[in-house]
Amino acid sequence: MSFRTGPRNLITDVAGLSVGNAGDARLKSGVTAVVCEEPTVAGVQVLGGAPGTRETDMLEPHNLVEGINAVVLSGGSAFGLDAASGAQAALREDGIGFDAFGHVVPIVPAAILFDLVNGGDKDWGRYSPYRELGYAAAKAAAADFSLGSTGAGTGATTAGLKGGLGSASTVLASGVTVGALAAANGVGSATVGPSRHFWAAPWEIGDEFGGLGFPHPLPPGCQDIVLKGHRPSPVENTTIAVIATDAVLTKAAAKRLAIAAHDGFARAMWPSHTPFDGDLVFALATGRSGIAPDPAAALELYAAAGATMARAIARGVFRATPEAGDRLPAWSSL
């Protein structure tokens, strides 16, 4: 089984999706919106112990709504849930949403990460800025978008390094495309011990996050559990992500895709899925390829979901940039 990237090596290589970022450098926080060109089959899987979400129950296979219009990833902890309202407003202006007896209701599930103590100015007054950031992110949605310290990854951190927004894509032999988008903000580390090498190295395609491979021999202490510089609490971390494909999937199969993509968290971050993370994956299936995977093709699809997600997380950390007031270094400064 060999994989290659799509033309952009972004989640937008999956036909039918666009992505927009909005952020505030002073705030050290931001929002990323994934906008669907048409109602899209979706699922979700939460494996972290401290999630912050909106409209995730609706995505369960036994519930009514079959297609959603966008997904929002936001910084700001619980305040960031306002970002979905902004994205919803942007979509409603364009007439995009579920037809509820003549009323247009955009369906916009969302998840948040904690970035309140990253050195940014969070003294925003009565109302947080996340609704407006969500609106701006949805309006900015396009096929090409930036990675690293942008959007929901603007103020993201990991153990010892800045986190960031990452994305990657994989084209399978069947012609199906898989794409991943991740805001890496986990309590654990994306790199092997004290080295510059990424845990996700075995899944790297080309030199998309440095091309360093695994260190040999492995450095002493690489199995030590290294966490962020202060004592973690159940609200201070989270990697939130989207896995997408142009395959034809049911809601149940989309949920299975989200479950498989969580393997990428475990391959890219050590540790992951802790009680101190809100680790979550949304899944989107646009169906644009027209291919409904048979059992053998489904196995390849789910395997690619984990590998592509691992690459996206590593790319987010790799592409982070140093900014004034940072409390942690960027990978590029090591």
N, C-alpha and C positions, 0 to 999 in steps of 0.2 A: 504494500500500500504506500504510494508516494503522493505527496500533496504539493500543489503549487498555489501561489497567491493569485487573487484577482488583479485586475489592472491598477487599482488604486491601493490595494492592501488595506482596505477600509470596509466597515460594515455596509457602506453604500454600494459595494460591488453586488450586493443582493438587490436585484431589481425591485423597484417599488418603494424604496426607503430614501429619505434624506435626513441630514443631521445638522442642527444648528447649535452654536455655543453663545453664551453671554456670560460675562464676568465683571468683577469690580476689583481692581488691583488693591485699592485701599482696604476693602472689605476682606480681601484674600478668600473669596468664595465665588461661586457661580453656578450656572445651570446648563445642562445639555438636554436638548429635545430631539427625539427620533420621531419623525413625522412620516406617516404612512400615506401613500398616494391614494389608496382605497382601503375600505375596512379590511383589517388583517387578522387572521387567526392568531391567538396569543395564549400563552400560559405563563406560569410563574412558579418558582420554587424558592423557599426561604430556608436556609440551613444555619444561619447565624442566630445567636441567642438574643440579639437586641435590635430587631428591625424597626424601621419607621416607614410606613407605607400608606398609599391611598388606592382604593378600588382594586385591591388584589383578590378579594373574595369572588368578585365577578368573573375572574379568569378561570376559576375551577371548571373542569369539564362538564359538570352537571348543571351549571348555571346558564341563564338565558342568552346573554349577548354573545354572538358568534365572532364579531369583528371589532377591533379597536382602531382608533384614529391616530394615536401618538403614545409615546412613553416618555416620561420626564425623569431624569436623574438630577438631583440637586444637592448642593452643600447646605449648611445652615441648620443641621439637626431638624427638630420638629418644625421650626420656623420655615424651613425650605419646602414643606408641603404646600405652601402658598404658590410655589412655582407652577404647579399643575393648573391652578386657576388662571394664571396668566397665559399659559399655552392654550388652555381651553378657549379663552377669549379670542386669541389670535385665529384659531381654527373656526370659531363661530362666525367671525367677520368674513371668512372666506366660504361660508356655507357648508363647512365640513362637519359631519357628525351623524349620530343616530337619529332617525326620523321618529320622533315620539309624538304622534298625533298632530303633525304639522309643525312641531317645534324641533329645531336642530340642537341636538345635545352631543357635543364632542365627548368621546370616551377616552380619557387620558389617565391611565394608571401611573403611579409615581412612587419613587423611593428616594430616601435621603441618606446622607452621610454626615458624620459629626466633624466639623472643622472650626468650631467656635474658639479654640484656644491655640490657633496657629500663628498668632502675631498680628492678625488683621484687626481693623477697627470695627467692632460690632455694635457700637453705640449709635444705632440707627434711629432712635426715637420711638414713637408710638407703634408704627407699623414697619415690618421688615421689608427689604427691597425685593424679596424673592418673587412676588407676583409679577413685577415689572421685568425682572430678569427672565422669568419663564416666557413672558410674551415676546421679549426680544429674541430669545433662543429659537422659539418656534418660527418667528418671522425670518430668521437668518438661515433656516434649513436649506441645505444644498447638498450636492453630491460630494463636494470637496470640503473638508473642514480640518481644523488644526488639532494637534495632539499635544500632550504634556500639561503644562500649567495653564489650562484654559477650561472653560465650561465648568462642569461639575468637578473637574480635577484641579481647579485653580488653587485651592488651598489644601489639597489632599496630602497626607503624610503616611509613612510606613515606619517600621522599626529602623531608626537611624538614617533614613533618607526621605526626601520629598516623594510623595506619590504623584499621580497625575492621571490624565485621561488617555487611554490607549485604545487602539483598534487594530484589527487584522482580518484577513479573509482567506478562505481556502476554496479552491475549485476542485471538485471530485471528478473521478474518471467518468462518472455518469453524466457529467455536465451540470450537476447541482452545485450551487454556491452556498457556502456557510460564512457568515460574518459575525464578528464579536466586537463589542464596545464595553469598556470597563473604566470606572472611576476607582482607581486603586488607592484605598485609604485604610488598609488593614492594620491590625495590631501587630502582625508578624512582619517578617523580612522577605523582600523579593530577591535578595542576594545571598550567596552561599557563605555563611560565616562572615569573616571580615573582608572577604574578597570583593572584586568588582563583577564577578561572574553571577549570572542569573540562574535561579532554580529552574526556570523554564527553558534552559539552554537546549535540552534534547529535542525540543519541538521547534526551534528557531529555523526559519527559512531564509537562507542567505545571511546577511548581516543586519537584519532588521532591528536588533537591539544590541549591536556591537560585535557580533560574530565571535565572541570569546570562547564559546563552548563551556564545558565543565572544567574546573581547575583539576590538575592532576599533579601530585596526589591531592585528595580533598584536604582542606586546611583543618588543623586541630580546632575542635569546638564547633564544627559546622552543624552538629546535631543539637547544640545548646539552644534553648528557647530564649531568644532575644526579643524583647518587646520594646514599645516606645519608651522614651526616656523618663516618663513619670508612671506612677502606679495606674494601671488601666482600670476603668470603670465600665459598666455595661452600656454606656451611651457615647463613648468617645471614638469609635472606630466604625468600620464597615467598608467592604468592597461591594459596590452595586454595579450591575452589568446587564447587558442585553445580548442574547444570542439570536441570530436570525438566519433564515434560509429561504431560498426561492422554491423549495420543494412543496408539494401539496401535502399538508398535514391536517389531521383533526385537532381539536383542542386537547384531547388526551395525549396525542403524539407530541404536540407542542410542549406540554408539561414534561413529558419524558425527555425532550430536547433540553429543557431548562435543567432538569436533574443531571443529565450527562455533562452539561457545561460546567457544573460545579466541580467536576474533576479537575478542570483547568485551574480553579482556585488552589486546590491542594498541590498541583504541580508547580505553581508559580509563587506561592506564599507559604512560609513556614513560621509558625503554625497558621492554620486557617480554620474557619467555622467554629471559633471559640465562643464561650458565653459573652465575650466582650466585643464581638463583631455582630453586625446585622446583615451578614452576607446573603445576598439575594440575586437571582437571575430572572429576568423576564425573557420569554421566548416569543419570536415573531416568525410566522410562516406566510410569506406573500403568495406562494403558489405560482409565481410568474414562470417558472421553468416548465410547468405542466406535468412534471414527473412526480408520481406518487411512489415512494420507495417500496420495493418488495423487502422481505425480511433481511436478505443479504445486504442490500443497499442501505437499509436502515441502520445496520450495524456500523457501516462505514460512516454514515451521517453522524451517529452519536459519538463515535470515536473522534471524528473531526471537530465536533463541538467542544470537547475537552481540550484538544490540542490548540485550537484557534483561540479559545478563551485564555489559555496560559500565555500565548504570544501577545495577546492584547494587553494583559496586565503588565507584562514585562516592558512592552513598548511605552506604556503610560509612565512608568518609573524612568525608563531610559530617556524619554523626551522632556522630562521636567526641566525647568530653567530656573537659575538663581534669581531671586527677587529681593528687594530691600525689605528688611524686617523678618526674613525667614528664621525659623527656629531650628531647622534641619538643613543639611546641605543637599544639593541636587546630585544625582549620580554623576553627572558630567564633571563635577568638581572634585571627585575622588582622586 
